């Protein structure tokens, strides 16, 4: 593996996501009130887009045309990925956590601090600008709904909450089909395997739960030494990447920390 550093942001980089179909491009959201699009072939930033607030979450639409970014003031901005201009902006009256399009690219989902999943549909208004119309709000959890992920097959999506539960939802019916309750702490991160058969979830518990999606049964428990804040399955293989909080405490500024670990290597 070749390792590169991508320098340019002036504050913490809170999230990154890859282009849905171009393996050379990814975008980062930062507290410096910008997002940056990077090209891995040149390791250079190809676009910097200024935003209104400190950005904390970001996602790319499945068709690759739009980047949505959320900031600390619960504003979600939709940016044209080609022109790098803002297409629309939405201020929410509640805490916005994770944001995501569905696989069909026609609905936009967000999880909120009231335990709800909000679903919005993009409609074109007269001026040609897209506008988001709320179409449904689902009471998913009794406490803060933190993360959301869609499975690659388009059958389910999963949400994780501060109540330590992971719930699995039928995409078409928008009903909860099962819950996974093996974690004890707020669920911070979720990832479906490439075939949609496994779901990894993690929290401040010192393990990652890997569940069988169709039965809810525990397939494996990956032991960690500290809280896990992000997990991601390989797009083609049963290989899980994860990153944990640093063991010596995150305020130990005397060293550069941040280790990515892999589970599932032969």
C-alpha positions as CSV (number, residue, x, y, z in Angstrom):
1,X,0.0,0.0,0.0
2,X,1.3,3.4,-1.0
3,X,0.7,6.1,1.7
4,X,0.1,9.7,0.8
5,X,-0.6,12.8,2.9
6,X,-3.1,15.3,1.6
7,X,-2.4,18.7,3.1
8,X,-4.4,21.9,2.8
9,X,-7.2,22.1,5.4
10,X,-6.7,24.7,8.1
11,X,-8.7,22.8,10.8
12,X,-9.8,19.3,11.8
13,X,-10.9,17.0,8.9
14,X,-14.0,15.3,10.3
15,X,-15.1,13.1,7.4
16,X,-14.2,12.0,3.9
17,X,-16.1,10.1,1.3
18,X,-15.1,8.6,-2.1
19,X,-16.7,9.4,-5.4
20,X,-19.3,6.6,-6.0
21,X,-17.8,5.5,-9.3
22,X,-14.5,7.2,-9.8
23,X,-11.8,5.6,-7.6
24,X,-9.4,8.6,-8.1
25,X,-11.6,11.2,-6.3
26,X,-12.6,11.8,-2.8
27,X,-13.9,14.8,-0.8
28,X,-13.2,16.0,2.7
29,X,-15.2,18.1,5.1
30,X,-13.4,20.3,7.6
31,X,-13.9,22.7,10.5
32,X,-12.1,25.3,8.4
33,X,-15.5,26.1,6.6
34,X,-14.4,24.4,3.3
35,X,-14.8,21.1,1.6
36,X,-12.0,19.9,-0.7
37,X,-12.0,17.5,-3.6
38,X,-8.8,15.5,-4.0
39,X,-7.3,13.5,-6.8
40,X,-5.3,10.5,-5.7
41,X,-3.2,10.3,-8.9
42,X,-1.6,13.7,-8.3
43,X,-2.3,13.8,-4.5
44,X,-3.4,17.4,-5.0
45,X,-6.6,19.3,-4.2
46,X,-8.5,19.9,-7.4
47,X,-11.3,22.1,-5.8
48,X,-11.9,24.0,-2.6
49,X,-15.5,25.1,-1.9
50,X,-16.2,27.6,0.8
51,X,-19.2,26.9,3.0
52,X,-20.9,28.9,5.7
53,X,-20.0,26.9,8.8
54,X,-17.7,24.3,10.4
55,X,-18.4,21.1,8.4
56,X,-18.8,17.8,10.2
57,X,-20.5,15.4,7.8
58,X,-20.4,14.8,4.0
59,X,-21.8,12.4,1.4
60,X,-21.7,12.0,-2.4
61,X,-24.8,11.2,-4.3
62,X,-24.8,7.8,-6.0
63,X,-24.9,9.5,-9.5
64,X,-21.8,11.5,-8.6
65,X,-23.4,14.8,-9.4
66,X,-24.0,16.3,-6.0
67,X,-22.1,16.5,-2.7
68,X,-24.1,17.2,0.4
69,X,-22.3,18.7,3.4
70,X,-23.6,19.3,6.9
71,X,-22.2,21.8,9.4
72,X,-22.3,22.3,13.2
73,X,-25.3,24.7,12.8
74,X,-27.4,22.0,11.2
75,X,-27.3,23.5,7.8
76,X,-27.0,21.0,4.9
77,X,-25.6,22.5,1.6
78,X,-25.9,20.7,-1.7
79,X,-22.9,21.4,-4.0
80,X,-22.7,20.7,-7.7
81,X,-19.7,18.3,-8.0
82,X,-18.8,19.6,-11.5
83,X,-19.2,23.4,-11.1
84,X,-18.4,23.4,-7.4
85,X,-21.2,25.8,-6.8
86,X,-23.9,25.6,-4.1
87,X,-27.2,24.3,-5.6
88,X,-29.4,24.4,-2.5
89,X,-29.2,25.0,1.2
90,X,-31.4,23.7,4.0
91,X,-31.5,24.9,7.6
92,X,-32.9,22.4,10.0
93,X,-34.4,23.1,13.4
94,X,-32.9,20.0,15.0
95,X,-29.6,18.3,15.4
96,X,-28.5,16.8,12.1
97,X,-26.3,13.8,12.4
98,X,-25.5,11.5,9.5
99,X,-26.7,12.2,5.9
100,X,-27.2,9.9,2.9
101,X,-29.0,9.4,-0.3
102,X,-30.7,6.2,-0.9
103,X,-29.2,3.9,-3.6
104,X,-31.8,5.0,-6.2
105,X,-30.6,8.6,-5.8
106,X,-34.1,10.0,-5.5
107,X,-34.4,10.5,-1.8
108,X,-32.2,12.1,0.9
109,X,-32.1,10.7,4.4
110,X,-30.8,12.2,7.6
111,X,-30.7,11.1,11.2
112,X,-31.5,13.6,13.9
113,X,-31.0,14.3,17.6
114,X,-34.7,13.5,18.4
115,X,-34.3,9.9,17.3
116,X,-36.0,10.4,14.0
117,X,-35.1,9.6,10.4
118,X,-36.1,12.4,8.1
119,X,-36.7,11.7,4.4
120,X,-36.6,14.4,1.8
121,X,-37.3,14.3,-1.9
122,X,-35.6,16.6,-4.4
123,X,-38.0,18.5,-6.7
124,X,-37.1,21.0,-9.4
125,X,-38.7,24.3,-9.0
126,X,-39.3,26.9,-11.7
127,X,-35.9,28.5,-11.5
128,X,-34.3,25.1,-12.3
129,X,-32.8,24.8,-8.8
130,X,-33.5,21.7,-6.8
131,X,-35.6,22.1,-3.6
132,X,-35.9,19.5,-0.9
133,X,-39.4,18.6,0.2
134,X,-39.8,16.7,3.4
135,X,-41.9,13.6,2.7
136,X,-41.6,11.5,5.9
137,X,-40.3,11.5,9.4
138,X,-39.9,8.1,11.1
139,X,-39.6,7.8,14.9
140,X,-36.8,5.3,14.8
141,X,-35.3,5.4,18.3
142,X,-36.1,6.8,21.7
143,X,-32.9,8.8,21.8
144,X,-30.4,10.5,19.5
145,X,-30.2,8.8,16.1
146,X,-26.6,8.9,15.1
147,X,-25.7,7.0,12.0
148,X,-27.3,5.6,8.8
149,X,-26.0,3.3,6.1
150,X,-27.7,1.7,3.0
151,X,-26.9,-1.8,2.1
152,X,-25.3,-2.3,-1.4
153,X,-28.2,-4.5,-2.6
154,X,-30.7,-1.7,-2.0
155,X,-32.9,-3.9,0.2
156,X,-32.2,-2.4,3.7
157,X,-30.8,0.5,5.5
158,X,-29.5,0.5,9.1
159,X,-29.5,3.2,11.8
160,X,-27.5,3.4,15.0
161,X,-28.6,5.3,18.1
162,X,-27.5,6.6,21.5
163,X,-29.8,3.9,22.9
164,X,-27.1,1.4,21.9
165,X,-29.4,-0.3,19.4
166,X,-28.9,-0.8,15.7
167,X,-32.2,-1.1,13.7
168,X,-32.6,-2.6,10.3
169,X,-35.2,-1.1,7.9
170,X,-36.9,-2.3,4.8
171,X,-36.2,0.3,2.1
172,X,-39.4,-0.1,0.3
173,X,-41.8,-0.4,3.2
174,X,-39.9,1.9,5.6
175,X,-40.6,-0.5,8.5
176,X,-38.1,-1.8,11.0
177,X,-37.5,-5.5,10.4
178,X,-35.1,-6.3,13.3
179,X,-32.8,-4.8,16.0
180,X,-29.3,-5.7,17.0
181,X,-28.7,-5.1,20.7
182,X,-25.3,-6.4,21.6
183,X,-23.6,-3.1,22.1
184,X,-23.8,-1.1,25.4
185,X,-22.8,2.3,24.3
186,X,-24.1,4.8,21.6
187,X,-23.7,3.3,18.1
188,X,-21.2,5.6,16.3
189,X,-20.6,3.8,13.0
190,X,-22.1,1.2,10.7
191,X,-21.1,-0.6,7.5
192,X,-22.6,-3.3,5.3
193,X,-20.4,-5.9,3.6
194,X,-20.2,-5.7,-0.2
195,X,-22.8,-8.5,-0.6
196,X,-25.1,-7.0,2.0
197,X,-25.0,-10.2,4.2
198,X,-23.0,-8.8,7.1
199,X,-23.4,-5.6,9.2
200,X,-20.6,-4.2,11.3
201,X,-21.4,-1.8,14.1
202,X,-19.2,-0.1,16.7
203,X,-19.3,2.2,19.6
204,X,-17.3,3.0,22.8
205,X,-17.6,-0.7,23.6
206,X,-14.2,-2.3,23.1
207,X,-15.4,-4.6,20.3
208,X,-17.0,-4.4,16.9
209,X,-20.1,-6.4,16.4
210,X,-20.4,-8.3,13.1
211,X,-24.0,-9.5,12.6
212,X,-25.7,-11.7,10.0
213,X,-28.2,-9.3,8.4
214,X,-31.0,-11.8,7.6
215,X,-31.0,-13.5,11.1
216,X,-29.5,-10.9,13.4
217,X,-27.2,-13.5,14.8
218,X,-23.7,-12.6,15.9
219,X,-21.1,-13.8,13.4
220,X,-18.0,-12.4,15.1
221,X,-16.8,-9.9,17.7
222,X,-13.6,-8.0,16.8
223,X,-11.8,-7.0,20.0
224,X,-10.4,-3.4,20.2
225,X,-8.5,-1.6,22.9
226,X,-10.5,1.6,22.8
227,X,-13.7,3.1,21.3
228,X,-14.2,2.7,17.6
229,X,-15.4,5.7,15.6
230,X,-15.4,4.4,12.1
231,X,-15.8,1.0,10.3
232,X,-15.8,0.3,6.6
233,X,-16.0,-3.0,4.7
234,X,-13.9,-3.5,1.5
235,X,-16.1,-3.0,-1.6
236,X,-15.3,-6.4,-3.0
237,X,-14.0,-8.6,-0.2
238,X,-14.9,-9.7,3.4
239,X,-12.3,-7.3,4.8
240,X,-13.1,-4.7,7.5
241,X,-11.2,-1.5,8.1
242,X,-11.7,0.3,11.3
243,X,-10.1,3.2,13.3
244,X,-10.2,3.6,17.0
245,X,-9.7,6.4,19.5
246,X,-6.1,6.6,20.5
247,X,-5.4,4.5,23.6
248,X,-3.4,7.2,25.5
249,X,-6.3,9.6,25.2
250,X,-7.1,11.9,22.3
251,X,-5.7,15.0,23.9
252,X,-2.1,13.6,23.8
253,X,-0.8,16.1,21.4
254,X,2.9,15.0,21.7
255,X,2.6,12.5,18.9
256,X,0.7,12.0,15.7
257,X,-1.7,9.2,16.2
258,X,-4.4,7.6,14.2
259,X,-4.2,4.0,13.2
260,X,-6.3,2.2,10.7
261,X,-6.6,-1.6,11.4
262,X,-7.8,-4.4,9.2
263,X,-9.8,-7.4,10.2
264,X,-10.3,-10.5,8.0
265,X,-6.9,-10.9,6.4
266,X,-6.0,-14.6,5.8
